[in-house]
């Protein structure tokens, strides 16, 4: 991955806190939104109840598609956003600890309420990790109008 692509991805992720994620259940698609944190290899970490529809879908089929974009953009802005394709799973072990620390750093209120990963059970929620295989970048300021760049992670 080129430096300009990494810079673009980092800028978009830094300036956006919500993602939209599509999952699949028996051939039917489902979408949800979630706040996220991310690591240096673009894994995305989010919280969700384990009995939510998208969490149940991931147990059966872990393939996901994700978008990250600023919903305040207008047609007059230089557009930017990401499409990410990969897998999702409930975070465990090192992924859980890493996701917990990143989430706490990004969302200070989280660290005030939840002190340890085990405390997530109080909120009836779990940490999940999305591991992208492919990222499509739209960053008109960096790459030009309607120019999509596809990178492999």
KETORSE-306379 format. One record per residue: y, z, x of N, C-alpha, C in turn. Coordinates in nm, 4 decimals, m for minus. Layout:
BEGIN
     n.py     n.pz     n.px    ca.py    ca.pz    ca.px     c.py     c.pz     c.px
        Y        Z        X        Y        Z        X        Y        Z        X
...
end
This chain:
BEGIN
     n.py     n.pz     n.px    ca.py    ca.pz    ca.px     c.py     c.pz     c.px
  m0.1177   0.0000   0.0850   0.0000   0.0000   0.0000   0.1244   0.0000   0.0898
   0.2201  m0.0839   0.0535   0.3423  m0.0969   0.1328   0.4366   0.0206   0.1065
   0.5216   0.0473   0.2052   0.6175   0.1578   0.1954   0.7071   0.1435   0.0712
   0.7556   0.0235   0.0406   0.8424   0.0016  m0.0757   0.7684   0.0351  m0.2053
   0.6391   0.0057  m0.2111   0.5591   0.0371  m0.3293   0.5423   0.1885  m0.3446
   0.5141   0.2565  m0.2332   0.5025   0.4023  m0.2354   0.6337   0.4668  m0.2784
   0.7438   0.4193  m0.2247   0.8756   0.4736  m0.2598   0.9027   0.4555  m0.4079
   0.8723   0.3395  m0.4609   0.8933   0.3115  m0.6021   0.8086   0.4035  m0.6901
   0.6804   0.4158  m0.6587   0.5916   0.5037  m0.7363   0.6433   0.6465  m0.7329
   0.6775   0.6951  m0.6141   0.7273   0.8325  m0.6007   0.8550   0.8542  m0.6815
   0.9470   0.7588  m0.6762   1.0722   0.7722  m0.7519   1.0460   0.7789  m0.9024
   0.9590   0.6941  m0.9503   0.9283   0.6932  m1.0944   0.8606   0.8237  m1.1349
   0.7627   0.8681  m1.0568   0.6938   0.9928  m1.0902   0.7860   1.1137  m1.0788
   0.8726   1.1144  m0.9776   0.9663   1.2265  m0.9594   1.0623   1.2405  m1.0766
   1.1022   1.1293  m1.1336   1.2059   1.1291  m1.2368   1.1527   1.1260  m1.3797
   1.0222   1.1393  m1.3957   0.9595   1.1355  m1.5277   0.8634   1.2532  m1.5384
   0.8628   1.3186  m1.6523   0.7756   1.4346  m1.6687   0.6651   1.4154  m1.7722
   0.6757   1.3110  m1.8529   0.5759   1.2850  m1.9568   0.4970   1.1587  m1.9271
   0.3709   1.1625  m1.9610   0.2872   1.0434  m1.9542   0.2300   1.0166  m2.0925
   0.1898   0.8935  m2.1151   0.1097   0.8561  m2.2316  m0.0255   0.8124  m2.1781
  m0.1319   0.8601  m2.2417  m0.2662   0.8298  m2.1927  m0.3536   0.7788  m2.3073
  m0.4186   0.6665  m2.2831  m0.5127   0.6106  m2.3798  m0.6547   0.6455  m2.3365
  m0.7328   0.6916  m2.4349  m0.8753   0.7180  m2.4150  m0.9524   0.6358  m2.5183
  m1.0840   0.6392  m2.5070  m1.1680   0.5591  m2.5961  m1.2760   0.6479  m2.6582
  m1.2974   0.6305  m2.7886  m1.4082   0.6968  m2.8572  m1.4810   0.5925  m2.9402
  m1.6043   0.5649  m2.9021  m1.6890   0.4703  m2.9755  m1.6168   0.3386  m3.0031
  m1.5501   0.2860  m2.9005  m1.4837   0.1569  m2.9108  m1.3460   0.1604  m2.9745
  m1.3001   0.2775  m3.0172  m1.1681   0.2903  m3.0772  m1.0752   0.3613  m2.9798
  m0.9549   0.3092  m2.9630  m0.8611   0.3702  m2.8692  m0.7852   0.4848  m2.9347
  m0.7390   0.5773  m2.8510  m0.6649   0.6950  m2.8930  m0.5572   0.7195  m2.7885
  m0.4388   0.7625  m2.8305  m0.3297   0.7861  m2.7354  m0.2732   0.9263  m2.7531
  m0.2289   0.9838  m2.6426  m0.1623   1.1138  m2.6462  m0.0550   1.1175  m2.5375
   0.0299   1.2168  m2.5438   0.1298   1.2389  m2.4401   0.1073   1.3758  m2.3787
   0.1490   1.3920  m2.2542   0.1345   1.5202  m2.1861   0.2348   1.5283  m2.0708
   0.2785   1.6493  m2.0415   0.3563   1.6737  m1.9201   0.2607   1.6687  m1.8022
   0.3093   1.6227  m1.6874   0.2198   1.6082  m1.5729   0.2869   1.6477  m1.4415
   0.2028   1.6788  m1.3450   0.2414   1.6934  m1.2050   0.1540   1.5941  m1.1284
   0.1906   1.5650  m1.0053   0.1110   1.4676  m0.9290   0.1034   1.5073  m0.7823
   0.0027   1.4521  m0.7154  m0.0147   1.4807  m0.5730   0.0188   1.3578  m0.4888
  m0.0027   1.3683  m0.3588   0.0380   1.2623  m0.2660  m0.0508   1.1383  m0.2701
  m0.1625   1.1445  m0.3415  m0.2457   1.0245  m0.3590  m0.2439   0.9785  m0.5044
  m0.1431   1.0256  m0.5778  m0.1119   0.9827  m0.7148  m0.2119   1.0273  m0.8212
  m0.2896   1.1310  m0.7914  m0.3650   1.1954  m0.8977  m0.2642   1.2663  m0.9872
  m0.2843   1.2578  m1.1179  m0.1961   1.3224  m1.2147  m0.2693   1.4417  m1.2751
  m0.1994   1.5535  m1.2884  m0.2575   1.6755  m1.3437  m0.1837   1.7107  m1.4726
  m0.2584   1.7413  m1.5780  m0.1963   1.7777  m1.7050  m0.2798   1.8857  m1.7728
  m0.2184   1.9529  m1.8689  m0.2845   2.0581  m1.9454  m0.3164   2.0087  m2.0853
  m0.4319   2.0503  m2.1367  m0.4699   2.0126  m2.2722  m0.5809   2.1052  m2.3214
  m0.5829   2.1343  m2.4514  m0.6972   2.2086  m2.5052  m0.8255   2.1276  m2.4872
  m0.9326   2.1956  m2.4556  m1.0593   2.1252  m2.4323  m1.1180   2.0667  m2.5609
  m1.0686   2.1136  m2.6771  m1.1199   2.0603  m2.8028  m1.0264   1.9563  m2.8660
  m0.9230   1.9125  m2.7930  m0.8362   1.8055  m2.8448  m0.9146   1.6741  m2.8438
  m0.8729   1.5794  m2.9258  m0.9470   1.4530  m2.9368  m0.9569   1.3807  m2.8028
  m0.8467   1.3737  m2.7279  m0.8523   1.3013  m2.6002  m0.9414   1.3734  m2.4984
  m0.9439   1.5066  m2.5009  m1.0336   1.5796  m2.4100  m1.1795   1.5540  m2.4462
  m1.2084   1.5526  m2.5751  m1.3451   1.5217  m2.6190  m1.3827   1.3781  m2.5824
  m1.2876   1.2854  m2.5967  m1.3129   1.1459  m2.5605  m1.3474   1.1334  m2.4122
  m1.2735   1.2049  m2.3280  m1.2951   1.1986  m2.1827  m1.4341   1.2490  m2.1453
  m1.4852   1.3465  m2.2192  m1.6212   1.3960  m2.1923  m1.7248   1.2855  m2.2130
  m1.6996   1.1985  m2.3106  m1.7933   1.0905  m2.3435  m1.7698   0.9643  m2.2608
  m1.6428   0.9354  m2.2323  m1.6046   0.8148  m2.1577  m1.4776   0.8485  m2.0807
  m1.4886   0.8631  m1.9498  m1.3749   0.9125  m1.8709  m1.2748   0.8040  m1.8301
  m1.2920   0.6828  m1.8789  m1.1978   0.5744  m1.8490  m1.0666   0.5985  m1.9245
  m0.9535   0.5895  m1.8524  m0.8219   0.6102  m1.9133  m0.7230   0.5051  m1.8635
  m0.6221   0.4817  m1.9459  m0.5061   0.4011  m1.9077  m0.3841   0.4883  m1.9351
  m0.2894   0.4884  m1.8415  m0.1741   0.5784  m1.8482  m0.0467   0.4980  m1.8280
   0.0582   0.5353  m1.9017   0.1917   0.4827  m1.8730   0.2832   0.5990  m1.8406
   0.3742   0.5728  m1.7477   0.4778   0.6683  m1.7095   0.6080   0.5894  m1.7059
   0.7053   0.6314  m1.7869   0.8326   0.5594  m1.7924   0.9388   0.6503  m1.8526
   1.0627   0.6170  m1.8291   1.1762   0.6899  m1.8849   1.2083   0.6307  m2.0216
   1.1859   0.7074  m2.1262   1.2069   0.6560  m2.2622   1.3546   0.6391  m2.2966
   1.4442   0.6810  m2.2089   1.5879   0.6650  m2.2324   1.6405   0.5289  m2.1848
   1.5566   0.4515  m2.1177   1.6000   0.3210  m2.0689   1.6367   0.2291  m2.1855
   1.7324   0.1410  m2.1618   1.7692   0.0397  m2.2602   1.7516  m0.0970  m2.1959
   1.7652  m0.2021  m2.2768   1.7507  m0.3377  m2.2227   1.8538  m0.3688  m2.1155
   1.9661  m0.3002  m2.1165   2.0700  m0.3280  m2.0179   2.0435  m0.2594  m1.8840
   1.9480  m0.1657  m1.8811   1.9118  m0.0979  m1.7564   1.8175  m0.1843  m1.6729
   1.8108  m0.1519  m1.5453   1.7033  m0.2051  m1.4624   1.5778  m0.1274  m1.5020
   1.4802  m0.1945  m1.5571   1.3612  m0.1288  m1.6101   1.2695  m0.0801  m1.4985
   1.1990   0.0294  m1.5271   1.1019   0.0821  m1.4319   0.9954   0.1592  m1.5073
   0.8762   0.1593  m1.4534   0.7659   0.2335  m1.5121   0.6363   0.2001  m1.4410
   0.5337   0.2753  m1.4766   0.4021   0.2573  m1.4165   0.2963   0.2421  m1.5240
   0.1976   0.1603  m1.4964   0.0731   0.1567  m1.5715  m0.0357   0.1950  m1.4723
  m0.1171   0.2906  m1.5090  m0.2212   0.3400  m1.4190  m0.3566   0.3309  m1.4898
  m0.4586   0.2895  m1.4165  m0.5919   0.2717  m1.4718  m0.6914   0.3456  m1.3829
  m0.7726   0.4310  m1.4444  m0.8683   0.5072  m1.3653  m0.9543   0.5953  m1.4532
  m0.9836   0.7154  m1.4028  m1.0693   0.8092  m1.4742  m0.9995   0.9442  m1.4881
  m1.0446   1.0220  m1.5854  m0.9933   1.1573  m1.6061  m1.1103   1.2522  m1.6244
  m1.0880   1.3757  m1.5849  m1.1911   1.4779  m1.6018  m1.1253   1.6149  m1.5986
  m1.1972   1.7136  m1.6506  m1.1472   1.8502  m1.6399  m1.1474   1.8882  m1.4925
  m1.0368   1.9451  m1.4454  m1.0243   1.9829  m1.3043  m1.1060   2.1081  m1.2765
  m1.1758   2.1056  m1.1663  m1.2567   2.2206  m1.1239  m1.2401   2.2379  m0.9733
  m1.2678   2.3561  m0.9248  m1.2653   2.3820  m0.7813  m1.1316   2.3499  m0.7177
  m1.1368   2.2694  m0.6109  m1.0148   2.2350  m0.5368  m0.9146   2.1593  m0.6235
  m0.9637   2.0710  m0.7109  m0.8734   1.9976  m0.8006  m0.7990   2.0933  m0.8931
  m0.8670   2.1948  m0.9439  m0.8045   2.2923  m1.0327  m0.6959   2.3690  m0.9592
  m0.7266   2.4180  m0.8409  m0.6280   2.4938  m0.7645  m0.5084   2.4062  m0.7267
  m0.5358   2.2851  m0.6797  m0.4286   2.1930  m0.6422  m0.3406   2.1608  m0.7630
  m0.4027   2.1264  m0.8743  m0.3280   2.0956  m0.9957  m0.2452   2.2137  m1.0433
  m0.3032   2.3322  m1.0381  m0.2334   2.4543  m1.0792  m0.1072   2.4751  m0.9954
  m0.1205   2.4633  m0.8644  m0.0056   2.4843  m0.7746   0.1020   2.3771  m0.7936
   0.0605   2.2523  m0.8101   0.1568   2.1444  m0.8321   0.2291   2.1602  m0.9660
   0.1551   2.1981  m1.0677   0.2134   2.2174  m1.2015   0.3130   2.3329  m1.1983
   0.2766   2.4399  m1.1307   0.3642   2.5566  m1.1180   0.4932   2.5203  m1.0443
   0.4816   2.4376  m0.9417   0.5989   2.3948  m0.8647   0.6905   2.3057  m0.9483
   0.6317   2.2179  m1.0264   0.7110   2.1218  m1.1045   0.7734   2.1841  m1.2292
   0.7028   2.2766  m1.2911   0.7486   2.3387  m1.4160   0.7546   2.4900  m1.3956
   0.8707   2.5409  m1.3603   0.8836   2.6828  m1.3253   0.8424   2.7754  m1.4390
   0.8660   2.7369  m1.5639   0.8273   2.8205  m1.6772   0.6766   2.8430  m1.6797
   0.6014   2.7447  m1.6337   0.4561   2.7550  m1.6279   0.4160   2.8727  m1.5397
   0.4761   2.8827  m1.4206   0.4444   2.9903  m1.3271   0.4843   3.1274  m1.3773
   0.5827   3.1330  m1.4659   0.6241   3.2604  m1.5243   0.5221   3.3098  m1.6262
   0.4540   3.2176  m1.6934   0.3588   3.2530  m1.7983   0.2151   3.2643  m1.7473
   0.1792   3.1786  m1.6545   0.0420   3.1707  m1.6049   0.0436   3.2034  m1.4558
  m0.0252   3.3084  m1.4169  m0.0234   3.3530  m1.2772  m0.1435   3.3031  m1.1962
  m0.2542   3.2783  m1.2650  m0.3767   3.2348  m1.1978  m0.4451   3.1294  m1.2830
  m0.5239   3.0411  m1.2228  m0.5927   2.9391  m1.3034  m0.6754   2.9977  m1.4180
  m0.7348   3.1142  m1.3982  m0.8166   3.1750  m1.5043  m0.7319   3.2071  m1.6276
  m0.6009   3.2269  m1.6092  m0.5115   3.2589  m1.7204  m0.4940   3.1422  m1.8176
  m0.5331   3.0229  m1.7783  m0.5224   2.9080  m1.8685  m0.6002   2.9320  m1.9978
  m0.7060   3.0112  m1.9901  m0.7864   3.0392  m2.1091  m0.7044   3.1121  m2.2152
  m0.6056   3.1904  m2.1725  m0.5186   3.2605  m2.2674  m0.4450   3.1596  m2.3541
  m0.4046   3.0498  m2.2946  m0.3319   2.9448  m2.3660  m0.4259   2.8506  m2.4397
  m0.5561   2.8756  m2.4312  m0.6560   2.7869  m2.4931  m0.6374   2.6440  m2.4404
  m0.6195   2.6342  m2.3099  m0.5969   2.5030  m2.2486  m0.6737   2.4930  m2.1182
  m0.6857   2.3726  m2.0693  m0.7534   2.3463  m1.9420  m0.6688   2.2490  m1.8611
  m0.6888   2.2493  m1.7319  m0.6238   2.1537  m1.6420  m0.7157   2.0327  m1.6300
  m0.6574   1.9144  m1.6409  m0.7292   1.7883  m1.6237  m0.6657   1.7107  m1.5100
  m0.7442   1.6249  m1.4488  m0.6941   1.5395  m1.3415  m0.7274   1.3940  m1.3732
  m0.6270   1.3096  m1.3585  m0.6433   1.1646  m1.3719  m0.6446   1.1081  m1.2310
  m0.7475   1.0322  m1.1989  m0.7610   0.9716  m1.0664  m0.7477   0.8200  m1.0811
  m0.6271   0.7686  m1.0534  m0.6067   0.6248  m1.0720  m0.6774   0.5426  m0.9645
  m0.7243   0.4267  m1.0068  m0.7824   0.3292  m0.9138  m0.6837   0.2153  m0.8891
  m0.6064   0.1840  m0.9938  m0.5079   0.0756  m0.9877  m0.3777   0.1239  m1.0497
  m0.2662   0.0859  m0.9874  m0.1340   0.1156  m1.0419  m0.0548  m0.0138  m1.0485
   0.0030  m0.0413  m1.1657   0.0948  m0.1538  m1.1822   0.2358  m0.0959  m1.1868
   0.3214  m0.1481  m1.1001   0.4586  m0.0980  m1.0855   0.5554  m0.1995  m1.1451
   0.6456  m0.1508  m1.2298   0.7609  m0.2285  m1.2742   0.8833  m0.1530  m1.2255
   0.9535  m0.2090  m1.1297   1.0743  m0.1471  m1.0750   1.1722  m0.2605  m1.0460
   1.2501  m0.2960  m1.1488   1.3384  m0.4125  m1.1366   1.4442  m0.3947  m1.0293
   1.4891  m0.2735  m1.0054   1.5888  m0.2495  m0.9002   1.5302  m0.2796  m0.7619
   1.4029  m0.2527  m0.7448   1.3393  m0.2720  m0.6140   1.2761  m0.4097  m0.5972
   1.2148  m0.4640  m0.7040   1.1327  m0.5843  m0.6890   1.1803  m0.7053  m0.7698
   1.2819  m0.6876  m0.8546   1.3321  m0.7989  m0.9330   1.2929  m0.7886  m1.0795
   1.3623  m0.8668  m1.1610   1.3438  m0.8631  m1.3059   1.2026  m0.9078  m1.3443
   1.1403  m0.8286  m1.4294   1.0065  m0.8566  m1.4834   0.9025  m0.8876  m1.3758
   0.9156  m0.8231  m1.2620   0.8195  m0.8404  m1.1533   0.7264  m0.7192  m1.1504
   0.5988  m0.7429  m1.1761   0.4979  m0.6385  m1.1707   0.4264  m0.6458  m1.0374
   0.4102  m0.5337  m0.9735   0.3362  m0.5231  m0.8468   0.2109  m0.4403  m0.8757
   0.0943  m0.4916  m0.8401  m0.0307  m0.4190  m0.8608  m0.0836  m0.3704  m0.7268
  m0.1150  m0.2400  m0.7213  m0.1685  m0.1809  m0.5984  m0.2982  m0.1073  m0.6290
  m0.3838  m0.1028  m0.5313  m0.5086  m0.0268  m0.5402  m0.4882   0.1061  m0.4698
  m0.5339   0.2111  m0.5336  m0.5178   0.3464  m0.4765  m0.6416   0.3805  m0.3974
end
